[in-house]
């Protein structure tokens, strides 16, 4: 199985490769990828250098061009794909039909991976992308149980890549309207969820209010840790109670399920977090490298939950949909 | 998005400057720290223009850096070869676009990557106000920069290595001393 790791900047790319990533994924400094944050991502020259570094260490580079193109500006996304190929990228991760079509027609030699943003979770959907665009791998939406992934893999002819650590989205992948509703910007179109220019922290008599575009997302008492005001993980009042209505701020950690994912036919394990720092990426990649090697070579099981407890959002972890314990 | 995390192994303490350092710094306020740091930043821009390119439009932002254990603050405009660093009074920080407050040792540790900026912010060791997007741009740029003291001093080769070892060693010692003082009080 391949370990696919996030690289938000060239320094993090190097950290991920040196920590044991088989492949890293990154994006350009614009809206063509779903982590379009200030100061993040790669220029063309940085990507060329990153590819050289990764290849020199036996790792691959995948470029995420995975947002949905604007109808009057599709050329920006197509150009990004051209630059990724010219820079030596090993794969392009995309969801938009125009991008997929452009790569399939003009760069058939590069691997095309279907982004999680395509939300393709059935043999019919995946088969469509494979037949029409030559998609070689699909990143699975975080809604399938292990049993469902096993059934899916028996019914398709492409590789599958599954998230194993990091942030979770509660929305249908690639179809979140919450951020657009509050801020006018969307992770799917603009590459930003809860854009930072609309974030504020204000000290008030009853605590520090974290706001997004004027909406109070959470409130923290003096001395209590604060959080980033991500809409779906905010606390809201409903039915007389204040709670995390949409989603608890927890991290996915499927580190204990690597054997199960392998048995289910998954080809690659994906770590979420291009916006995370080098220290986080190094620690998480090292832990999963150790755990994956133990599974592949029959070594002692790694207590990955303990290793990564400190890196989980809100210090809490979940196996997410892989176990679907709520059913 | 930046996600908060807690790391049970890190002590989210405010590493306050030991008393004798604090007594030294009022004297240092009279030195031309601002012009010296301005020269350093401009020298860094010449050696590593990519850093400032990464900052993009946020190069023109006025960042106020307020070490809470010093009697003065800094106003930094990281505009590449037009960068400026001024020593200002605490009251003057209100005119900045961004205000970053925290213990000096923690702020310095952010520069050399010893501590994670996200962790320091979410655990409230440092506080940030103003334009959040400018803070994020600065955070991502510093994360990628892997700065060393020699970078700021424009040194290379063996001299750079000696200075890095010396300065980082001194910084480490100061952190350990501050940590011990914190435990004893």
Interface residues (C-beta under 8 A of the other chain):
Chain A: X8 X9 X10 X11 X12 X29 X37 X38 X39 X40 X43 X46 X167 X193 X194 X195 X196 X197 X199 X200 X201 X223 X224 X225 X226 X227 X228 X230 X249 X251 X275 X276 X277 X278 X279 X280 X309 X310 X311 X312 X313 X314 X315
Chain B: X1 X2 X3 X4 X5 X6 X7 X8 X9 X10 X50 X53 X54 X55 X56 X58 X113 X116 X117 X118 X121 X122 X123 X124 X128 X129 X131 X132 X133 X134 X135 X136 X137 X138 X139 X140 X141 X143 X144 X145 X146
